[in-house]
Amino acid sequence: MGGCSRLIIQIHTFLYAIALILALKVTDVAVVPGLSKVGLSTLNGWFRNLWHYNDIGYNKFWYYLTEVLGVYIVCSVCFLVRAIFPRDDQVRRIRRRWSR
């Protein structure tokens, strides 16, 4: 994949992130009593009712699962990718030191 196509992918990803943030801020905003406002509240309500949250109440398992998936696994993958695939300038610097 060339540098130009990577740049295009990065720009599109950035624009999609901005669009999602604007949608959360502007579209279908509902007030949560005593807390704050929630954007895309219909979608949020659908996900909340997906596992019948109102019937079973708070479940510690789902909180723990999302914490593990969101924090530990994602950060570990980022560190591993960074360690396994160093940038070209870092590889050149290491090779110059070893060739002396």
FIVEX-371733 format. One record per atom (N, C-alpha, C): residue in three letters; atom name; x, y, z. Coordinates in pm, whole numbers, m for minus. Each point is the difference from the previous one (the first is absolute). Layout:
SITE  residu  atome    east   north      up
SITE     ALA     CA       X       Y       Z
...
END
This chain:
SITE  residu  atome    east   north      up
SITE     MET      N      85    m117       0
SITE     MET     CA     m85     117       0
SITE     MET      C      90     123       0
SITE     GLY      N     m23      88     m94
SITE     GLY     CA      83     119     m12
SITE     GLY      C     m35     107     102
SITE     GLY      N      86     101       4
SITE     GLY     CA     m20     108      95
SITE     GLY      C    m125      80     m27
SITE     CYS      N     m35      15    m128
SITE     CYS     CA    m119      77     m36
SITE     CYS      C    m127     m69      47
SITE     SER      N      m7    m132     m19
SITE     SER     CA    m120     m71      43
SITE     SER      C     m12      m4     151
SITE     ARG      N     112      m5      71
SITE     ARG     CA      m5       6     146
SITE     ARG      C     m53     136      46
SITE     LEU      N      44     105     m67
SITE     LEU     CA     m48     134      34
SITE     LEU      C    m150      11     m23
SITE     ILE      N     m48     m56    m109
SITE     ILE     CA    m144       4     m30
SITE     ILE      C     m78     m76     107
SITE     ILE      N      50    m116      41
SITE     ILE     CA     m67     m78     105
SITE     ILE      C      m1      78     131
SITE     GLN      N     111      65      34
SITE     GLN     CA       7      78     123
SITE     GLN      C     m98     117      m3
SITE     ILE      N      m9      68    m112
SITE     ILE     CA     m92     114     m12
SITE     ILE      C    m145     m48      13
SITE     HIS      N     m34    m111     m67
SITE     HIS     CA    m136     m51      10
SITE     HIS      C     m34     m43     143
SITE     THR      N      93     m66      67
SITE     THR     CA     m24     m42     138
SITE     THR      C     m20     121      90
SITE     PHE      N      80     103     m18
SITE     PHE     CA     m15     123      79
SITE     PHE      C    m137      64     m26
SITE     LEU      N     m41       6    m126
SITE     LEU     CA    m129      61     m32
SITE     LEU      C    m116     m81      56
SITE     TYR      N      10    m134      m2
SITE     TYR     CA    m105     m83      59
SITE     TYR      C      m7      21     151
SITE     ALA      N     113      15      66
SITE     ALA     CA       1      24     144
SITE     ALA      C     m66     135      32
SITE     ILE      N      31     102     m78
SITE     ILE     CA     m62     132      19
SITE     ILE      C    m151      m9     m22
SITE     ALA      N     m42     m74    m104
SITE     ALA     CA    m144     m15     m27
SITE     ALA      C     m70     m71     115
SITE     LEU      N      63    m101      58
SITE     LEU     CA     m61     m71     113
SITE     LEU      C     m11      92     122
SITE     ILE      N     104      77      26
SITE     ILE     CA      m3      93     114
SITE     ILE      C    m111     103     m19
SITE     LEU      N     m13      54    m121
SITE     LEU     CA    m107      97     m27
SITE     LEU      C    m138     m65      13
SITE     ALA      N     m13    m124     m46
SITE     ALA     CA    m129     m70      13
SITE     ALA      C     m35     m23     146
SITE     LEU      N      98     m34      82
SITE     LEU     CA     m26     m19     142
SITE     LEU      C     m39     131      68
SITE     LYS      N      55     110     m49
SITE     LYS     CA     m26     130      62
SITE     LYS      C    m134      60     m44
SITE     VAL      N     m41     m26    m125
SITE     VAL     CA    m112      73     m58
SITE     VAL      C    m125     m86     m21
SITE     THR      N      16    m124     m42
SITE     THR     CA    m112     m81     m46
SITE     THR      C     m67     m75     114
SITE     ASP      N    m131      10       8
SITE     ASP     CA     m83     m79      92
SITE     ASP      C      51       8     144
SITE     VAL      N      15     121      51
SITE     VAL     CA      52      21     136
SITE     VAL      C    m116      m9      99
SITE     ALA      N      20     m82     103
SITE     ALA     CA    m100     m15     106
SITE     ALA      C      64      31     134
SITE     VAL      N     m78      54      91
SITE     VAL     CA      50      35     132
SITE     VAL      C     m13    m120      93
SITE     VAL      N     108     m34      67
SITE     VAL     CA      m2    m104     102
SITE     VAL      C     m25      72     132
SITE     PRO      N    m106     m36      72
SITE     PRO     CA     m35      73     121
SITE     PRO      C     113       3     103
SITE     GLY      N      40     119      36
SITE     GLY     CA     102      18     102
SITE     GLY      C     142     m27     m43
SITE     LEU      N      21     m42    m126
SITE     LEU     CA     136     m32     m41
SITE     LEU      C      49      94    m110
SITE     SER      N     m39     m24    m123
SITE     SER     CA      48      81    m110
SITE     SER      C     m89     m22    m121
SITE     LYS      N      53      23    m118
SITE     LYS     CA     m72     m22    m125
SITE     LYS      C      69    m112     m77
SITE     VAL      N     m80     m78     m72
SITE     VAL     CA      52    m112     m78
SITE     VAL      C     m36      22    m145
SITE     GLY      N     100       0     m88
SITE     GLY     CA     m25       9    m143
SITE     GLY      C     m31    m138     m56
SITE     LEU      N     m70      m2    m112
SITE     LEU     CA     m45    m124     m63
SITE     LEU      C     m74     m87     102
SITE     SER      N     m95      62      71
SITE     SER     CA     m66     m68     112
SITE     SER      C     m83    m119     m43
SITE     THR      N     m57       1    m120
SITE     THR     CA     m77    m115     m45
SITE     THR      C      91    m121     m16
SITE     LEU      N     116      20     m61
SITE     LEU     CA      98    m108     m16
SITE     LEU      C      51     m46     136
SITE     ASN      N      22      95      90
SITE     ASN     CA      44     m34     135
SITE     ASN      C    m105     m83      72
SITE     GLY      N    m126      38     m14
SITE     GLY     CA    m108     m77      62
SITE     GLY      C     m13    m138     m59
SITE     TRP      N      22     m13    m131
SITE     TRP     CA      m6    m131     m62
SITE     TRP      C     107     m93      57
SITE     PHE      N     123      49      13
SITE     PHE     CA     107     m81      57
SITE     PHE      C     m27     m31     147
SITE     ARG      N     m60      95      70
SITE     ARG     CA     m30     m25     141
SITE     ARG      C    m103    m111      15
SITE     ASN      N     m98      m4     m89
SITE     ASN     CA    m104    m103       7
SITE     ASN      C      40    m130     m69
SITE     LEU      N     115      m2     m64
SITE     LEU     CA      45    m119     m72
SITE     LEU      C      14    m119      95
SITE     TRP      N      54      23     118
SITE     TRP     CA      15    m106      99
SITE     TRP      C    m102      15     113
SITE     HIS      N    m110      68     m27
SITE     HIS     CA    m107      20      98
SITE     HIS      C      56      61     129
SITE     TYR      N      71     109     m15
SITE     TYR     CA      67      65     112
SITE     TYR      C     m99      39     109
SITE     ASN      N    m117      48     m39
SITE     ASN     CA     m99      43     100
SITE     ASN      C     m53    m118      81
SITE     ASP      N      m1    m119     m58
SITE     ASP     CA     m51    m117      72
SITE     ASP      C     104     m58      95
SITE     ILE      N     127      m7     m46
SITE     ILE     CA     102     m65      83
SITE     ILE      C      79      99      85
SITE     GLY      N      m6     128     m34
SITE     GLY     CA      74      99      77
SITE     GLY      C     147       4     m38
SITE     TYR      N      80      55      88
SITE     TYR     CA     142      15     m24
SITE     TYR      C      70    m135      11
SITE     ASN      N      85     m30     m98
SITE     ASN     CA      72    m126       1
SITE     ASN      C     150      29      m3
SITE     LYS      N      70     m39     102
SITE     LYS     CA     143      27      13
SITE     LYS      C      81     m69    m110
SITE     PHE      N     m50    m114     m51
SITE     PHE     CA      73     m72    m105
SITE     PHE      C      20      85    m123
SITE     TRP      N    m105      69     m47
SITE     TRP     CA      12      82    m121
SITE     TRP      C      94     117      21
SITE     TYR      N      m3      59     118
SITE     TYR     CA      92     109      30
SITE     TYR      C     144     m50      m3
SITE     TYR      N      24    m114      63
SITE     TYR     CA     135     m56       4
SITE     TYR      C      46     m41    m139
SITE     LEU      N     m88     m60     m79
SITE     LEU     CA      36     m43    m136
SITE     LEU      C      38     119     m87
SITE     THR      N     m79     107       4
SITE     THR     CA      34     116     m81
SITE     THR      C     126      69      50
SITE     GLU      N      26      m5     128
SITE     GLU     CA     124      58      52
SITE     GLU      C     120     m78     m51
SITE     VAL      N      m8    m131       5
SITE     VAL     CA     111     m83     m47
SITE     VAL      C      22      18    m149
SITE     LEU      N    m109      m5     m77
SITE     LEU     CA      13      13    m145
SITE     LEU      C      46     140     m39
SITE     GLY      N     m52     100      66
SITE     GLY     CA      28     137     m39
SITE     GLY      C     133      52      47
SITE     VAL      N      50     m47     111
SITE     VAL     CA     123      56      55
SITE     VAL      C     117     m94     m21
SITE     TYR      N      m9    m116      56
SITE     TYR     CA     117     m87       5
SITE     TYR      C      35     m61    m135
SITE     ILE      N     m98     m54     m69
SITE     ILE     CA      29     m67    m127
SITE     ILE      C      40     101    m107
SITE     VAL      N     m71     111     m10
SITE     VAL     CA      32     100    m103
SITE     VAL      C     138      60      23
SITE     CYS      N      31      33     124
SITE     CYS     CA     133      55      29
SITE     CYS      C     109    m102     m25
SITE     SER      N     m25    m125      33
SITE     SER     CA      99    m105     m24
SITE     SER      C      26     m17    m149
SITE     VAL      N    m105       1     m80
SITE     VAL     CA      17     m13    m145
SITE     VAL      C      79     119     m55
SITE     CYS      N     m29     119      48
SITE     CYS     CA      74     118     m47
SITE     CYS      C     149     m10      34
SITE     PHE      N      31     m41     121
SITE     PHE     CA     140     m14      39
SITE     PHE      C      70    m110     m78
SITE     LEU      N     m69    m111     m24
SITE     LEU     CA      60    m109     m76
SITE     LEU      C      27      40    m145
SITE     VAL      N     m96      68     m62
SITE     VAL     CA      20      45    m138
SITE     VAL      C     116      98      m6
SITE     ARG      N      10      86      96
SITE     ARG     CA     109      97       3
SITE     ARG      C     135     m70      20
SITE     ALA      N       2    m104      81
SITE     ALA     CA     125     m72      25
SITE     ALA      C      40     m88    m118
SITE     ILE      N     m98     m61     m65
SITE     ILE     CA      31     m92    m109
SITE     ILE      C      32      74    m129
SITE     PHE      N     m69     108     m27
SITE     PHE     CA      19      74    m125
SITE     PHE      C      55     140      26
SITE     PRO      N     131      12      23
SITE     PRO     CA      56     134      22
SITE     PRO      C       2      80    m130
SITE     ARG      N      10     129      14
SITE     ARG     CA       5      88    m117
SITE     ARG      C     132     m19     m75
SITE     ASP      N       2      40    m126
SITE     ASP     CA     118     m20     m83
SITE     ASP      C     122      76      53
SITE     ASP      N     m19     122      50
SITE     ASP     CA     114      76      49
SITE     ASP      C      60     m64     125
SITE     GLN      N     m82     m65      81
SITE     GLN     CA      54     m70     117
SITE     GLN      C      81    m122     m42
SITE     VAL      N     m47     m72    m101
SITE     VAL     CA      74    m116     m50
SITE     VAL      C     133      44     m58
SITE     ARG      N       2     109     m77
SITE     ARG     CA     125      50     m58
SITE     ARG      C      97      42     109
SITE     ARG      N     m49      63     104
SITE     ARG     CA      87      44     110
SITE     ARG      C      63    m121      70
SITE     ILE      N     m79    m104      22
SITE     ILE     CA      53    m121      65
SITE     ILE      C     102     m68     m89
SITE     ARG      N     m28      m9    m129
SITE     ARG     CA      96     m63     m92
SITE     ARG      C     129      77      m8
SITE     ARG      N      m6     133       4
SITE     ARG     CA     124      81      m2
SITE     ARG      C      85     m26     124
SITE     ARG      N     m65     m12     115
SITE     ARG     CA      75     m27     123
SITE     ARG      C      64    m138      m3
SITE     TRP      N     m69     m98     m53
SITE     TRP     CA      54    m136      m3
SITE     TRP      C     107     m16    m105
SITE     SER      N      m2      81    m106
SITE     SER     CA      98     m16    m107
SITE     SER      C     136      59      34
SITE     ARG      N      10      76     105
SITE     ARG     CA     128      60      37
SITE     ARG      C      94     m98      61
END
